[in-house]
Amino acid sequence: MEEIADAAGVTKPVLYQHFRSKHELFLELLDTVGQNLLAEVEAKAAAEQNPYQRVLAGFRAYFRFVCERTSAFQLVFGGGARLREEFAEPVRRLEEGMAETIGRFIDADIDDAHRDLLGYAIVGLGEVSARRWVSRRAGGLDPREADVMALRLADLVWAGLRSLPPRAR
């Protein structure tokens, strides 16, 4: 906690006024990072009217977050947060929120279980791809690569989504 207080420019007692333990601080960080990521993806996707552009905007927001805030991404998805059950819950909540958000954007005549499955599949695709990207780029991430990855995954996902039965109008 002393190192964290020093890095934050406060004293250790001030830090303990806000967080009773490292455990509590870590949970707050997981939740905050997760909510920031979800808000960015949702806002960028919602701003688009064209379905393909919505998919692309969601992936762009996601990979730009990974590129610009790699340490925050690793905090949540680097594996350590999932090792202990009390830290795994905020990650599950984030994945659930992302899957629900994606599911709401899927404009197809499918049942809720199908929509839920696709939401989680798209979340998994992005997460695993981002973890691989981060693990292979120890020297830092290139924002241009973020855009290329977003485009490639959006193309893949869109190819599948456009084959779904359209909603009855």
HELIX and SHEET records of a PDB file:
HELIX    1   1 GLU A    2  ALA A    8  1                                   7    
HELIX    2   2 LYS A   12  HIS A   18  1                                   7    
HELIX    3   3 LYS A   22  ALA A   46  1                                  25    
HELIX    4   4 PRO A   51  GLU A   68  1                                  18    
HELIX    5   5 THR A   70  PHE A   77  1                                   8    
HELIX    6   6 GLY A   80  LEU A   83  1                                   4    
HELIX    7   7 GLU A   85  PHE A  105  1                                  21    
HELIX    8   8 ASP A  112  ARG A  136  1                                  25    
HELIX    9   9 PRO A  143  LEU A  161  1                                  19    
END                                                                             
